[in-house]
Amino acid sequence: MSGKKAIQAAVDKLFECTIKSKGRIETLVSGATTPGSRAVPARNSKDDTAIGARVDNGEVYKKDGRMVKAVFLQPNKNAENRTLRTMAEKNSHQNLAFAEVPIEPEADDQKKRELAKQIFADFKKSLD
C-alpha cells in the first residue's frame, strides 16, 4: 500500500472511531487541551495497532479574529499497516496531515459533529 493510501485509510478508520462517540468528538474539537497531547483515539494498543495513526492536539491561536486549534495526524509505531509503522519508526511525531478547528465553546452536539467531520475532510485535503 502506498504512503498516501495508507494515510487515507487511517483517516477513514479514525473518522469511524471518532464520530460514533460524543466524548471523542468533544475531545477532538475542544480548545481545552495541551499541545502535543493525544486527541483521539484514547491511548490503547488495540486501537493504535488497528488504526495505525492518531490525532494530536496542537496550539490554540487566533486566526482571522477567531480562536482555532491545530490538530495533526501522526503515525503509530505499533501500526498493523507496514507503511504507517515504517513512517512511525522513522519519526512517530511527524505530521502526516494537518487541520484547524474553530474553537466554539457554545457549539451544540450537531455543530461539534460537523466540526469533527470537517477535520477529517481537511486531513484528506491536505494529502493532495
N, CA and C atoms as a LAMMPS dump frame, in Angstrom:
ITEM: TIMESTEP
0
ITEM: NUMBER OF ATOMS
384
ITEM: BOX BOUNDS ff ff ff
-5.0000000000000000e+02 5.0000000000000000e+02
-5.0000000000000000e+02 5.0000000000000000e+02
-5.0000000000000000e+02 5.0000000000000000e+02
ITEM: ATOMS id mol type element x y z
1 1 1 N 0.848 -1.179 0
2 1 2 C 0 0 0
3 1 3 C 0.891 1.238 0
4 2 1 N 0.575 2.187 -0.87
5 2 2 C 1.377 3.411 -0.932
6 2 3 C 1.174 4.237 0.33
7 3 1 N 2.094 5.18 0.549
8 3 2 C 2.005 6.029 1.729
9 3 3 C 0.707 6.811 1.792
10 4 1 N 0.32 7.411 0.66
11 4 2 C -0.897 8.22 0.637
12 4 3 C -2.134 7.359 0.912
13 5 1 N -2.176 6.181 0.306
14 5 2 C -3.327 5.295 0.517
15 5 3 C -3.389 4.812 1.961
16 6 1 N -2.243 4.513 2.54
17 6 2 C -2.197 4.068 3.94
18 6 3 C -2.691 5.174 4.868
19 7 1 N -2.279 6.403 4.584
20 7 2 C -2.703 7.54 5.41
21 7 3 C -4.206 7.77 5.252
22 8 1 N -4.698 7.722 4.008
23 8 2 C -6.133 7.903 3.777
24 8 3 C -6.949 6.832 4.498
25 9 1 N -6.466 5.595 4.477
26 9 2 C -7.163 4.506 5.171
27 9 3 C -7.179 4.76 6.68
28 10 1 N -6.078 5.263 7.216
29 10 2 C -6.018 5.578 8.648
30 10 3 C -6.981 6.709 8.991
31 11 1 N -7.074 7.712 8.121
32 11 2 C -8.02 8.817 8.347
33 11 3 C -9.446 8.271 8.392
34 12 1 N -9.773 7.369 7.465
35 12 2 C -11.114 6.774 7.447
36 12 3 C -11.393 5.999 8.739
37 13 1 N -10.42 5.223 9.197
38 13 2 C -10.593 4.446 10.433
39 13 3 C -10.74 5.367 11.645
40 14 1 N -9.943 6.418 11.68
41 14 2 C -10.045 7.377 12.784
42 14 3 C -11.403 8.071 12.785
43 15 1 N -11.878 8.415 11.598
44 15 2 C -13.188 9.052 11.488
45 15 3 C -14.262 8.132 12.067
46 16 1 N -14.26 6.875 11.647
47 16 2 C -15.258 5.916 12.132
48 16 3 C -15.182 5.747 13.647
49 17 1 N -13.977 5.69 14.168
50 17 2 C -13.76 5.536 15.612
51 17 3 C -14.258 6.769 16.371
52 18 1 N -14.032 7.937 15.809
53 18 2 C -14.347 9.197 16.485
54 18 3 C -15.818 9.553 16.42
55 19 1 N -16.402 9.448 15.231
56 19 2 C -17.735 10.001 15
57 19 3 C -18.83 9.261 15.772
58 20 1 N -18.554 8.037 16.201
59 20 2 C -19.576 7.276 16.934
60 20 3 C -19.565 7.549 18.439
61 21 1 N -18.665 8.434 18.877
62 21 2 C -18.556 8.708 20.311
63 21 3 C -18.625 10.205 20.595
64 22 1 N -19.636 10.599 21.339
65 22 2 C -19.791 12.006 21.725
66 22 3 C -18.56 12.496 22.493
67 23 1 N -18.014 11.652 23.36
68 23 2 C -16.83 12.017 24.139
69 23 3 C -15.602 12.237 23.272
70 24 1 N -15.415 11.385 22.259
71 24 2 C -14.264 11.546 21.361
72 24 3 C -14.403 12.817 20.534
73 25 1 N -15.629 13.086 20.083
74 25 2 C -15.86 14.316 19.319
75 25 3 C -15.53 15.519 20.191
76 26 1 N -16.01 15.518 21.415
77 26 2 C -15.758 16.625 22.347
78 26 3 C -14.259 16.825 22.555
79 27 1 N -13.537 15.741 22.768
80 27 2 C -12.087 15.827 22.968
81 27 3 C -11.402 16.409 21.74
82 28 1 N -11.85 15.995 20.561
83 28 2 C -11.229 16.446 19.32
84 28 3 C -11.449 17.932 19.068
85 29 1 N -12.65 18.43 19.299
86 29 2 C -12.957 19.82 18.938
87 29 3 C -12.769 20.81 20.09
88 30 1 N -12.47 20.323 21.272
89 30 2 C -12.3 21.191 22.436
90 30 3 C -11.011 22.009 22.347
91 31 1 N -11.092 23.238 22.812
92 31 2 C -9.896 24.07 22.881
93 31 3 C -9.139 23.89 24.186
94 32 1 N -9.733 23.176 25.125
95 32 2 C -9.122 22.981 26.447
96 32 3 C -8.234 21.738 26.426
97 33 1 N -7.15 21.828 25.672
98 33 2 C -6.239 20.693 25.529
99 33 3 C -4.798 21.162 25.665
100 34 1 N -3.91 20.214 25.835
101 34 2 C -2.486 20.508 25.93
102 34 3 C -1.823 20.197 24.599
103 35 1 N -1.11 21.166 24.013
104 35 2 C -0.406 20.886 22.76
105 35 3 C 0.521 19.68 22.92
106 36 1 N 0.472 18.789 21.938
107 36 2 C 1.292 17.586 21.973
108 36 3 C 0.589 16.399 22.595
109 37 1 N -0.566 16.646 23.212
110 37 2 C -1.321 15.538 23.801
111 37 3 C -2.188 14.874 22.731
112 38 1 N -2.569 13.671 23.005
113 38 2 C -3.389 12.912 22.066
114 38 3 C -4.841 13.376 22.159
115 39 1 N -5.445 13.59 20.993
116 39 2 C -6.864 13.943 20.949
117 39 3 C -7.707 12.674 20.8
118 40 1 N -7.463 11.923 19.749
119 40 2 C -8.172 10.658 19.502
120 40 3 C -7.27 9.704 18.741
121 41 1 N -7.457 8.412 18.869
122 41 2 C -8.272 7.759 19.875
123 41 3 C -7.545 7.753 21.209
124 42 1 N -8.232 7.349 22.263
125 42 2 C -7.563 7.199 23.559
126 42 3 C -6.425 6.195 23.388
127 43 1 N -5.362 6.387 24.148
128 43 2 C -4.195 5.51 24.012
129 43 3 C -4.541 4.096 24.486
130 44 1 N -4.559 3.172 23.538
131 44 2 C -4.648 1.745 23.872
132 44 3 C -4.077 0.957 22.706
133 45 1 N -3.437 -0.139 23.008
134 45 2 C -2.688 -0.861 21.984
135 45 3 C -3.581 -1.415 20.879
136 46 1 N -4.813 -1.791 21.2
137 46 2 C -5.715 -2.338 20.181
138 46 3 C -6.01 -1.3 19.096
139 47 1 N -6.451 -0.104 19.501
140 47 2 C -6.744 0.949 18.523
141 47 3 C -5.48 1.431 17.826
142 48 1 N -4.404 1.59 18.576
143 48 2 C -3.153 2.057 17.974
144 48 3 C -2.701 1.117 16.869
145 49 1 N -2.833 -0.167 17.096
146 49 2 C -2.428 -1.158 16.104
147 49 3 C -3.386 -1.169 14.919
148 50 1 N -4.67 -1.26 15.189
149 50 2 C -5.668 -1.388 14.126
150 50 3 C -5.789 -0.13 13.271
151 51 1 N -5.795 1.027 13.894
152 51 2 C -5.958 2.281 13.152
153 51 3 C -4.637 2.71 12.531
154 52 1 N -3.561 2.609 13.275
155 52 2 C -2.238 2.913 12.741
156 52 3 C -1.816 4.362 12.839
157 53 1 N -2.716 5.225 13.302
158 53 2 C -2.391 6.651 13.418
159 53 3 C -3.254 7.25 14.519
160 54 1 N -2.906 8.478 14.89
161 54 2 C -3.636 9.176 15.943
162 54 3 C -3.726 10.654 15.579
163 55 1 N -4.603 11.361 16.267
164 55 2 C -4.701 12.808 16.113
165 55 3 C -4.136 13.428 17.381
166 56 1 N -3.145 14.292 17.21
167 56 2 C -2.556 15.006 18.34
168 56 3 C -2.992 16.464 18.307
169 57 1 N -3.149 17.032 19.495
170 57 2 C -3.519 18.44 19.632
171 57 3 C -2.318 19.333 19.375
172 58 1 N -2.594 20.454 18.73
173 58 2 C -1.578 21.478 18.544
174 58 3 C -1.932 22.708 19.363
175 59 1 N -1.313 23.801 19.019
176 59 2 C -1.539 25.071 19.713
177 59 3 C -2.927 25.63 19.402
178 60 1 N -3.456 26.4 20.326
179 60 2 C -4.66 27.198 20.109
180 60 3 C -4.176 28.613 19.835
181 61 1 N -4.693 29.228 18.774
182 61 2 C -4.237 30.564 18.391
183 61 3 C -5.361 31.322 17.688
184 62 1 N -5.144 32.612 17.52
185 62 2 C -6.13 33.468 16.873
186 62 3 C -5.827 33.534 15.379
187 63 1 N -6.862 33.332 14.574
188 63 2 C -6.723 33.41 13.118
189 63 3 C -7.979 34.074 12.569
190 64 1 N -7.792 35.14 11.833
191 64 2 C -8.914 35.874 11.252
192 64 3 C -9.959 36.256 12.303
193 65 1 N -9.487 36.658 13.486
194 65 2 C -10.376 37.109 14.544
195 65 3 C -11.045 36.003 15.344
196 66 1 N -10.731 34.742 15.039
197 66 2 C -11.331 33.601 15.75
198 66 3 C -10.241 32.762 16.392
199 67 1 N -10.603 32.078 17.455
200 67 2 C -9.675 31.13 18.072
201 67 3 C -9.804 29.792 17.351
202 68 1 N -8.658 29.217 16.999
203 68 2 C -8.63 27.915 16.336
204 68 3 C -7.59 27.03 17.014
205 69 1 N -7.747 25.738 16.834
206 69 2 C -6.772 24.777 17.349
207 69 3 C -6.23 23.983 16.172
208 70 1 N -4.92 23.838 16.126
209 70 2 C -4.299 22.977 15.125
210 70 3 C -4.38 21.535 15.616
211 71 1 N -4.631 20.616 14.7
212 71 2 C -4.588 19.188 15.012
213 71 3 C -3.766 18.497 13.93
214 72 1 N -3.057 17.456 14.329
215 72 2 C -2.125 16.779 13.437
216 72 3 C -2.363 15.273 13.441
217 73 1 N -2.278 14.674 12.273
218 73 2 C -2.34 13.224 12.148
219 73 3 C -0.918 12.695 12.234
220 74 1 N -0.683 11.747 13.138
221 74 2 C 0.66 11.196 13.34
222 74 3 C 0.599 9.67 13.34
223 75 1 N 1.663 9.006 12.841
224 75 2 C 1.671 7.539 12.762
225 75 3 C 1.991 6.89 14.109
226 76 1 N 1.53 5.656 14.271
227 76 2 C 1.806 4.88 15.486
228 76 3 C 2.883 3.835 15.214
229 77 1 N 3.804 3.682 16.15
230 77 2 C 4.904 2.721 15.995
231 77 3 C 4.437 1.277 15.931
232 78 1 N 3.313 0.973 16.548
233 78 2 C 2.833 -0.406 16.538
234 78 3 C 1.693 -0.609 15.535
235 79 1 N 1.669 0.21 14.487
236 79 2 C 0.626 0.101 13.465
237 79 3 C 0.672 -1.263 12.787
238 80 1 N -0.494 -1.804 12.549
239 80 2 C -0.615 -3.054 11.799
240 80 3 C -0.15 -2.844 10.361
241 81 1 N -0.489 -1.691 9.791
242 81 2 C -0.094 -1.363 8.424
243 81 3 C 1.409 -1.107 8.378
244 82 1 N 2.096 -1.854 7.535
245 82 2 C 3.557 -1.773 7.465
246 82 3 C 4.04 -0.376 7.049
247 83 1 N 3.338 0.25 6.124
248 83 2 C 3.743 1.58 5.657
249 83 3 C 3.69 2.595 6.796
250 84 1 N 2.599 2.598 7.548
251 84 2 C 2.471 3.526 8.676
252 84 3 C 3.49 3.211 9.764
253 85 1 N 3.702 1.925 10.009
254 85 2 C 4.678 1.522 11.031
255 85 3 C 6.079 1.999 10.651
256 86 1 N 6.444 1.864 9.376
257 86 2 C 7.751 2.322 8.906
258 86 3 C 7.881 3.833 9.063
259 87 1 N 6.822 4.561 8.745
260 87 2 C 6.834 6.022 8.926
261 87 3 C 7.071 6.364 10.39
262 88 1 N 6.38 5.667 11.283
263 88 2 C 6.497 5.94 12.721
264 88 3 C 7.873 5.564 13.252
265 89 1 N 8.452 4.499 12.717
266 89 2 C 9.789 4.099 13.163
267 89 3 C 10.819 5.173 12.821
268 90 1 N 10.595 5.87 11.705
269 90 2 C 11.496 6.968 11.319
270 90 3 C 11.265 8.186 12.204
271 91 1 N 9.979 8.477 12.491
272 91 2 C 9.632 9.625 13.337
273 91 3 C 8.156 9.529 13.708
274 92 1 N 7.868 9.081 14.909
275 92 2 C 6.473 8.893 15.32
276 92 3 C 5.752 10.213 15.596
277 93 1 N 6.489 11.312 15.56
278 93 2 C 5.864 12.62 15.78
279 93 3 C 5.775 13.438 14.495
280 94 1 N 6.039 12.787 13.359
281 94 2 C 5.904 13.513 12.1
282 94 3 C 4.426 13.766 11.816
283 95 1 N 4.154 14.885 11.201
284 95 2 C 2.782 15.261 10.893
285 95 3 C 2.442 14.806 9.48
286 96 1 N 1.554 13.827 9.391
287 96 2 C 1.143 13.279 8.104
288 96 3 C 0.064 14.133 7.457
289 97 1 N -0.729 14.8 8.276
290 97 2 C -1.791 15.68 7.792
291 97 3 C -2.067 16.722 8.873
292 98 1 N -2.698 17.809 8.446
293 98 2 C -2.925 18.96 9.323
294 98 3 C -4.334 19.491 9.1
295 99 1 N -4.949 19.975 10.169
296 99 2 C -6.24 20.656 10.065
297 99 3 C -6.331 21.687 11.184
298 100 1 N -7.206 22.649 10.988
299 100 2 C -7.502 23.642 12.019
300 100 3 C -8.981 23.526 12.358
301 101 1 N -9.281 23.58 13.638
302 101 2 C -10.673 23.508 14.076
303 101 3 C -11.011 24.785 14.836
304 102 1 N -12.079 25.483 14.419
305 102 2 C -12.502 26.666 15.166
306 102 3 C -12.956 26.264 16.571
307 103 1 N -12.564 27.039 17.546
308 103 2 C -12.982 26.785 18.923
309 103 3 C -14.333 27.468 19.119
310 104 1 N -15.353 26.666 19.354
311 104 2 C -16.709 27.181 19.531
312 104 3 C -17.294 26.608 20.817
313 105 1 N -17.001 27.259 21.959
314 105 2 C -17.444 26.732 23.257
315 105 3 C -18.956 26.561 23.383
316 106 1 N -19.716 27.343 22.652
317 106 2 C -21.177 27.283 22.745
318 106 3 C -21.792 26.319 21.734
319 107 1 N -20.969 25.609 20.98
320 107 2 C -21.482 24.711 19.939
321 107 3 C -22.304 23.578 20.547
322 108 1 N -23.42 23.27 19.877
323 108 2 C -24.223 22.128 20.32
324 108 3 C -23.619 20.842 19.74
325 109 1 N -24.191 19.708 20.097
326 109 2 C -23.641 18.421 19.666
327 109 3 C -23.576 18.297 18.146
328 110 1 N -24.611 18.788 17.457
329 110 2 C -24.632 18.704 15.992
330 110 3 C -23.493 19.524 15.387
331 111 1 N -23.264 20.717 15.896
332 111 2 C -22.183 21.566 15.39
333 111 3 C -20.829 20.92 15.668
334 112 1 N -20.647 20.344 16.845
335 112 2 C -19.387 19.67 17.171
336 112 3 C -19.147 18.503 16.224
337 113 1 N -20.206 17.787 15.894
338 113 2 C -20.102 16.67 14.948
339 113 3 C -19.66 17.18 13.572
340 114 1 N -20.236 18.298 13.144
341 114 2 C -19.858 18.904 11.863
342 114 3 C -18.393 19.339 11.884
343 115 1 N -17.948 19.918 13
344 115 2 C -16.545 20.327 13.122
345 115 3 C -15.621 19.114 13.027
346 116 1 N -15.997 18.02 13.671
347 116 2 C -15.19 16.797 13.614
348 116 3 C -15.12 16.269 12.184
349 117 1 N -16.252 16.24 11.494
350 117 2 C -16.266 15.784 10.094
351 117 3 C -15.344 16.648 9.242
352 118 1 N -15.366 17.958 9.492
353 118 2 C -14.535 18.868 8.712
354 118 3 C -13.051 18.609 8.943
355 119 1 N -12.672 18.269 10.164
356 119 2 C -11.269 17.96 10.455
357 119 3 C -10.792 16.819 9.57
358 120 1 N -11.571 15.743 9.498
359 120 2 C -11.145 14.587 8.713
360 120 3 C -11.155 14.892 7.217
361 121 1 N -12.103 15.713 6.767
362 121 2 C -12.104 16.148 5.367
363 121 3 C -10.858 16.984 5.08
364 122 1 N -10.486 17.857 6.018
365 122 2 C -9.285 18.681 5.845
366 122 3 C -8.018 17.835 5.859
367 123 1 N -7.984 16.788 6.689
368 123 2 C -6.834 15.878 6.668
369 123 3 C -6.666 15.303 5.265
370 124 1 N -7.753 14.819 4.688
371 124 2 C -7.675 14.224 3.345
372 124 3 C -7.263 15.264 2.312
373 125 1 N -7.81 16.464 2.444
374 125 2 C -7.473 17.534 1.501
375 125 3 C -5.99 17.89 1.59
376 126 1 N -5.427 17.842 2.792
377 126 2 C -4.017 18.208 2.956
378 126 3 C -3.079 17.162 2.352
379 127 1 N -3.61 15.987 2.014
380 127 2 C -2.796 14.951 1.383
381 127 3 C -2.657 15.161 -0.119
382 128 1 N -3.537 15.975 -0.695
383 128 2 C -3.492 16.211 -2.151
384 128 3 C -2.374 17.134 -2.553
